[in-house]
């Protein structure tokens, strides 16, 4: 039967007429989000289904066979790609996973894959931020060659999360998919847009960055108003102020290394640290002026 199918099938040509391709991409795990590179890496299960009449047969003529498997490299497959993809790893490429074919010519191809896609990160509310791709859809899926008059993409209305496992840093909010089309060089192309929304789990950053920032800010302010009577206590307060400022500078450096460098938004945590710096400077100037006036008042000649 395999020889019969190959004599009728042309691996270099698509089926005649309009081809409806049913495409489903199931999110399995978010491997990571790189804020500096503004990329997201995910593990997904991809399922594609279409009908090719040249791969059909009559089960009665072939011993009642109701399905068969053929190597994916020996049949024609739609050239469906992810346009905003930076890296792709097909986890079954080494074993050359076959495609499943039914007597009516229905072809089903499925495989797990790892994708790295571009994603603009909005850092305004870091570390309490929600993220979704804003520069482009999270997964912009379409045919590289054919317009919608030849290949039309269809998606399941409800995205399955049956095999999804949580990420320790990011909590999945929702996954949506939209069928749409776009124009390229005068050709309308059918496309699918998968949109994944996630929310950062802030506990780690609250413990390691936010809480220490509050503590150092409080210590520096309290230290400025602490009473002193000896030269040694004055030096200790000066040391405390310098230590607090250096600590806040280190925390600022940690935040700047974690988030992308943006001139549009300043992270919420960065605003907190900057506010502490400004408060320390303002209070230092105020107390310096107050001390100067006090010395002038008490040391004035009688």
C-alpha positions as CSV (number, residue, x, y, z in Angstrom):
1,X,0.0,0.0,0.0
2,X,2.9,2.4,0.7
3,X,4.1,2.0,-2.9
4,X,0.6,2.7,-4.1
5,X,0.4,5.9,-2.1
6,X,3.8,7.1,-3.3
7,X,3.0,6.5,-7.0
8,X,0.0,8.9,-6.6
9,X,1.6,11.4,-4.3
10,X,3.9,14.3,-5.3
11,X,6.2,15.3,-2.4
12,X,7.0,18.6,-4.1
13,X,3.4,19.8,-4.8
14,X,0.5,20.7,-2.5
15,X,-3.0,19.2,-3.0
16,X,-5.2,20.9,-5.6
17,X,-7.6,23.6,-4.5
18,X,-7.9,25.3,-1.1
19,X,-6.3,23.5,1.7
20,X,-7.7,23.8,5.3
21,X,-5.0,23.2,7.9
22,X,-6.1,22.7,11.5
23,X,-3.3,23.9,13.7
24,X,-3.1,23.5,17.5
25,X,-0.2,24.5,19.7
26,X,-0.5,23.3,23.3
27,X,1.7,25.1,25.9
28,X,3.5,22.6,28.1
29,X,6.0,24.7,30.1
30,X,7.4,28.2,30.2
31,X,11.2,27.5,30.3
32,X,12.1,31.0,31.0
33,X,11.8,34.7,30.2
34,X,14.9,36.8,29.6
35,X,14.1,40.4,30.4
36,X,17.4,41.8,29.1
37,X,17.2,40.0,25.8
38,X,13.4,40.4,25.8
39,X,12.7,36.8,24.8
40,X,10.6,34.0,26.0
41,X,11.4,30.2,25.7
42,X,8.6,27.7,25.9
43,X,8.0,23.9,25.4
44,X,4.9,23.2,23.3
45,X,3.1,20.3,21.6
46,X,2.3,21.1,18.0
47,X,-0.5,19.2,16.1
48,X,-1.3,19.8,12.4
49,X,-4.1,18.2,10.4
50,X,-5.0,18.5,6.7
51,X,-6.5,16.5,3.9
52,X,-4.5,15.3,0.9
53,X,-6.6,13.2,-1.6
54,X,-3.4,11.8,-3.2
55,X,-2.8,9.9,0.1
56,X,-6.2,8.3,0.3
57,X,-7.0,4.6,-0.3
58,X,-9.8,2.1,-0.2
59,X,-9.4,-0.2,2.9
60,X,-11.3,-3.0,1.1
61,X,-8.5,-3.2,-1.4
62,X,-5.7,-3.4,1.1
63,X,-6.8,-5.9,3.7
64,X,-8.9,-3.5,5.8
65,X,-6.1,-1.2,6.7
66,X,-7.6,1.9,8.3
67,X,-4.5,3.9,9.1
68,X,-0.8,4.0,8.2
69,X,2.3,5.9,9.1
70,X,4.7,7.5,6.6
71,X,8.0,9.4,7.1
72,X,7.3,13.1,7.2
73,X,10.2,13.8,4.9
74,X,8.6,11.7,2.1
75,X,5.3,13.6,1.9
76,X,4.3,17.2,1.2
77,X,3.7,19.2,4.4
78,X,2.5,22.8,4.8
79,X,5.2,25.4,5.3
80,X,3.8,26.7,8.6
81,X,6.2,28.8,10.6
82,X,6.3,31.2,13.6
83,X,7.4,34.6,12.2
84,X,8.7,36.1,15.4
85,X,10.8,33.0,16.2
86,X,14.4,33.4,17.1
87,X,15.3,29.7,17.8
88,X,13.5,26.4,17.2
89,X,14.4,22.9,18.4
90,X,12.3,20.0,17.2
91,X,12.7,17.4,19.9
92,X,11.8,14.5,17.6
93,X,14.0,15.4,14.6
94,X,16.6,12.8,15.5
95,X,14.1,10.0,15.4
96,X,12.2,11.3,12.3
97,X,8.7,10.9,13.8
98,X,6.2,9.7,11.1
99,X,2.9,11.2,10.3
100,X,-0.4,9.4,10.7
101,X,-2.6,9.0,7.6
102,X,-6.2,7.8,7.3
103,X,-8.0,6.2,4.3
104,X,-9.8,9.5,3.4
105,X,-6.5,11.3,3.0
106,X,-6.5,13.0,6.4
107,X,-2.9,13.6,7.6
108,X,-2.0,14.2,11.2
109,X,1.5,15.4,12.2
110,X,2.4,16.1,15.8
111,X,5.7,16.8,17.6
112,X,7.0,18.5,20.7
113,X,9.3,21.5,20.2
114,X,11.1,24.3,22.1
115,X,10.6,27.8,20.7
116,X,12.3,31.0,21.6
117,X,10.4,34.1,20.5
118,X,10.8,37.8,20.7
119,X,8.6,39.5,23.3
120,X,8.7,43.2,24.4
121,X,9.0,43.3,28.2
122,X,7.2,46.2,30.1
123,X,9.2,46.8,33.3
124,X,7.1,49.6,34.7
125,X,5.7,47.5,37.6
126,X,8.7,45.2,38.2
127,X,8.6,43.1,40.3
128,X,4.8,43.1,40.4
129,X,4.4,43.0,36.6
130,X,2.2,41.1,34.2
131,X,3.7,40.3,30.8
132,X,2.4,39.7,27.3
133,X,4.1,40.3,24.0
134,X,3.3,43.9,22.8
135,X,5.5,44.4,19.8
136,X,4.0,41.4,18.0
137,X,1.7,38.5,18.9
138,X,3.4,35.9,21.1
139,X,3.2,33.3,18.3
140,X,2.4,34.7,14.9
141,X,1.8,31.6,12.8
142,X,1.3,31.6,9.1
143,X,2.5,30.0,5.8
144,X,5.8,31.3,4.5
145,X,4.9,30.8,0.8
146,X,1.1,30.5,0.2
147,X,-1.7,33.0,0.5
148,X,-5.1,32.4,2.0
149,X,-6.4,31.4,-1.4
150,X,-4.3,28.2,-1.1
151,X,-3.8,27.6,2.7
152,X,-6.3,28.6,5.3
153,X,-5.4,28.1,9.0
154,X,-7.9,27.1,11.6
155,X,-7.4,26.9,15.4
156,X,-9.3,25.3,18.3
157,X,-11.5,27.9,20.0
158,X,-10.4,26.7,23.4
159,X,-6.7,26.3,24.1
160,X,-5.9,23.1,26.0
161,X,-3.6,23.2,29.0
162,X,-4.0,19.5,29.9
163,X,-0.2,19.0,30.0
164,X,0.9,22.4,31.3
165,X,3.3,22.5,34.3
166,X,3.9,25.7,36.3
167,X,7.0,27.8,36.2
168,X,8.6,28.8,39.5
169,X,8.9,32.5,38.6
170,X,5.9,33.0,36.2
171,X,2.3,32.2,36.8
172,X,0.2,31.6,33.6
173,X,-2.9,33.8,33.4
174,X,-4.4,32.8,30.1
175,X,-3.8,31.6,26.6
176,X,-5.9,32.9,23.7
177,X,-5.8,32.3,19.9
178,X,-7.2,34.4,17.1
179,X,-7.7,33.5,13.5
180,X,-6.8,36.5,11.3
181,X,-5.1,37.5,8.1
182,X,-2.5,40.1,6.9
183,X,-1.4,41.5,3.6
184,X,2.2,40.9,2.3
185,X,3.3,42.2,-1.1
186,X,-0.3,42.3,-2.3
187,X,-1.1,38.8,-1.1
188,X,-3.6,38.1,1.8
189,X,-2.1,35.4,4.1
190,X,-4.1,33.4,6.7
191,X,-2.5,33.5,10.2
192,X,-3.1,32.5,13.8
193,X,-2.1,34.6,16.7
194,X,-1.4,32.9,20.0
195,X,-1.2,35.3,23.0
196,X,0.2,34.1,26.3
197,X,-0.3,36.3,29.4
198,X,1.8,35.6,32.5
199,X,2.3,37.2,35.9
200,X,5.6,37.3,37.9
201,X,5.7,35.6,41.2
202,X,7.2,38.4,43.3
203,X,8.2,36.6,46.5
204,X,11.9,36.2,45.7
205,X,12.3,39.8,44.7
206,X,10.2,41.0,47.7
207,X,12.5,39.2,50.1
208,X,15.9,39.9,48.3
209,X,15.3,43.4,47.0
210,X,12.1,45.2,48.1
211,X,12.3,44.3,51.9
212,X,16.0,45.2,52.2
213,X,15.3,48.5,50.4
214,X,12.6,49.4,52.9
215,X,14.9,48.4,55.8
216,X,17.9,50.4,54.6
217,X,15.7,53.4,53.8
218,X,14.2,53.3,57.3
219,X,17.6,52.9,59.0
220,X,19.1,55.8,57.1
221,X,16.2,58.1,58.0
222,X,16.2,57.1,61.6
223,X,20.0,57.4,61.8
224,X,19.8,61.0,60.6
225,X,17.5,61.9,63.5
226,X,19.4,59.9,66.2
227,X,20.6,62.1,69.1
228,X,24.4,62.3,69.6
229,X,26.6,64.0,72.1
230,X,30.2,62.9,71.4
231,X,32.5,63.0,68.4
232,X,32.5,59.2,68.2
233,X,28.7,59.1,67.9
234,X,28.8,61.7,65.2
235,X,31.3,59.5,63.3
236,X,29.1,56.4,63.8
237,X,26.1,58.2,62.3
238,X,28.2,59.4,59.4
239,X,29.3,55.8,58.8
240,X,25.7,54.6,59.0
241,X,24.7,57.1,56.4
242,X,27.5,56.2,54.0
243,X,26.7,52.5,54.5
244,X,23.0,53.0,53.7
245,X,23.8,55.0,50.6
246,X,26.3,52.3,49.4
247,X,23.7,49.6,50.1
248,X,21.0,51.4,48.1
249,X,23.5,51.8,45.2
250,X,24.2,48.1,45.2
251,X,20.5,47.4,45.1
252,X,20.1,49.8,42.3
253,X,22.8,47.9,40.4
254,X,21.1,44.6,40.9
255,X,17.8,46.0,39.6
256,X,19.5,47.5,36.5
257,X,21.1,44.2,35.7
258,X,17.8,42.3,36.0
259,X,15.5,44.4,33.9
260,X,16.0,45.6,30.2
261,X,17.5,49.1,29.7
262,X,14.5,51.3,28.8
263,X,14.1,55.0,28.5
264,X,10.3,54.7,28.5
265,X,9.7,53.2,31.9
266,X,11.5,53.0,35.2
267,X,10.8,49.9,37.3
268,X,8.6,50.3,40.4
269,X,11.4,49.0,42.5
270,X,13.8,51.5,41.0
271,X,11.4,54.3,41.9
272,X,11.4,53.1,45.5
273,X,15.2,53.1,45.7
274,X,15.4,56.5,44.0
275,X,12.9,57.9,46.4
276,X,15.0,56.7,49.3
277,X,18.1,58.4,47.8
278,X,16.2,61.6,47.4
279,X,14.8,61.5,50.9
280,X,18.2,60.8,52.4
281,X,19.8,63.7,50.5
282,X,16.9,66.1,51.4
283,X,17.1,65.2,55.1
284,X,20.9,65.5,55.1
285,X,20.8,69.0,53.6
286,X,18.0,70.0,56.0
287,X,19.9,68.7,59.1
288,X,23.2,70.3,57.9
289,X,21.5,73.7,57.6
290,X,19.7,73.2,60.9
291,X,23.0,72.2,62.6
292,X,24.7,75.3,61.1
293,X,22.1,77.6,62.4
294,X,22.2,75.9,65.8
295,X,26.0,76.3,66.1
296,X,25.7,80.0,65.0
297,X,23.0,80.6,67.6
298,X,24.7,78.9,70.6
299,X,28.3,80.0,69.8
300,X,27.5,83.7,69.1
301,X,29.4,86.1,71.3
302,X,27.4,87.5,74.2
